[in-house]
């Protein structure tokens, strides 16, 4: 049985992320689990993650022009990016966030 190696991910600066969810829906819960796992396993301390429930904070979602849920917005470093969905494809999420492997 092969041992899976984990490689730390390097980002140029701290990632500021906001995850917009629709209450405790299954898709929202899956997105929360997936982004937390990615951040904890690969980014360590190089991120800030804010989870925003659009049912409780509709004005914040409107300000950010969030139409779909779940949506992940990378605020910093620029350019700003929005990812939509459960974030289950780690490779695509990493690439979209501009994170590179060591």
C-alpha positions as CSV (number, residue, x, y, z in Angstrom):
1,X,0.0,0.0,0.0
2,X,1.4,3.4,-1.0
3,X,1.6,6.2,1.5
4,X,0.0,9.4,0.3
5,X,2.4,12.3,0.4
6,X,1.2,15.7,1.4
7,X,3.0,18.7,0.0
8,X,2.5,22.2,1.5
9,X,1.0,24.8,-0.8
10,X,2.7,28.2,-1.2
11,X,0.8,31.3,-1.8
12,X,2.4,34.7,-2.4
13,X,0.5,36.3,0.5
14,X,-2.3,35.5,3.0
15,X,-5.6,34.5,1.3
16,X,-8.7,36.4,2.4
17,X,-11.7,34.2,1.6
18,X,-15.4,34.6,2.1
19,X,-17.7,31.6,1.7
20,X,-21.4,32.5,1.1
21,X,-23.8,29.7,2.1
22,X,-27.6,29.2,2.2
23,X,-28.2,28.1,5.8
24,X,-27.4,24.5,6.6
25,X,-28.3,23.1,3.2
26,X,-26.5,19.9,2.1
27,X,-24.5,21.8,-0.6
28,X,-23.6,24.6,1.8
29,X,-22.4,22.0,4.4
30,X,-20.3,20.2,1.7
31,X,-18.7,23.5,0.6
32,X,-17.8,24.4,4.2
33,X,-16.3,21.0,4.8
34,X,-14.3,21.1,1.5
35,X,-12.8,24.6,1.9
36,X,-12.0,24.0,5.6
37,X,-10.2,20.7,4.7
38,X,-8.3,22.4,1.8
39,X,-7.2,25.3,4.0
40,X,-6.3,23.2,7.1
41,X,-4.3,20.6,5.1
42,X,-2.5,22.9,2.7
43,X,-2.6,26.6,3.6
44,X,-2.0,26.2,7.4
45,X,-1.9,29.8,8.8
46,X,-1.8,31.5,5.4
47,X,-5.5,32.2,5.1
48,X,-8.5,33.9,6.7
49,X,-11.9,32.3,6.1
50,X,-15.2,34.0,6.8
51,X,-18.4,32.0,6.4
52,X,-21.5,34.1,5.6
53,X,-25.1,32.8,5.7
54,X,-27.0,34.7,3.0
55,X,-30.3,34.1,4.8
56,X,-29.0,35.9,7.9
57,X,-26.9,38.6,6.0
58,X,-28.6,39.2,2.7
59,X,-27.3,42.8,2.5
60,X,-23.7,41.5,2.6
61,X,-24.4,39.1,-0.2
62,X,-26.0,41.8,-2.3
63,X,-23.0,44.1,-1.8
64,X,-20.7,41.4,-3.1
65,X,-23.2,40.6,-6.0
66,X,-23.5,37.0,-4.8
67,X,-26.3,35.3,-6.8
68,X,-25.5,31.6,-6.3
69,X,-24.9,29.6,-3.2
70,X,-22.5,28.3,-2.1
71,X,-20.0,30.9,-3.5
72,X,-16.4,31.4,-2.5
73,X,-14.9,34.8,-3.0
74,X,-11.2,35.4,-2.8
75,X,-10.9,39.0,-1.7
76,X,-7.1,39.2,-1.5
77,X,-4.6,38.9,-3.0
78,X,-5.9,40.5,-6.1
79,X,-7.4,39.7,-8.6
80,X,-10.7,39.0,-6.9
81,X,-12.1,35.6,-7.9
82,X,-15.5,34.0,-7.3
83,X,-15.9,30.2,-7.3
84,X,-19.4,28.7,-7.3
85,X,-20.4,25.2,-6.0
86,X,-19.3,22.7,-3.4
87,X,-15.6,23.2,-4.1
88,X,-15.1,19.4,-4.2
89,X,-12.5,19.5,-7.0
90,X,-9.4,20.5,-4.9
91,X,-7.2,20.8,-7.9
92,X,-9.5,23.3,-9.7
93,X,-10.0,25.3,-6.5
94,X,-6.2,25.5,-5.9
95,X,-5.6,26.6,-9.4
96,X,-8.5,29.2,-9.4
97,X,-7.2,30.7,-6.1
98,X,-3.7,31.1,-7.6
99,X,-2.0,28.8,-5.1
100,X,1.1,27.0,-6.3
101,X,2.8,23.8,-5.0
102,X,6.3,23.9,-3.5
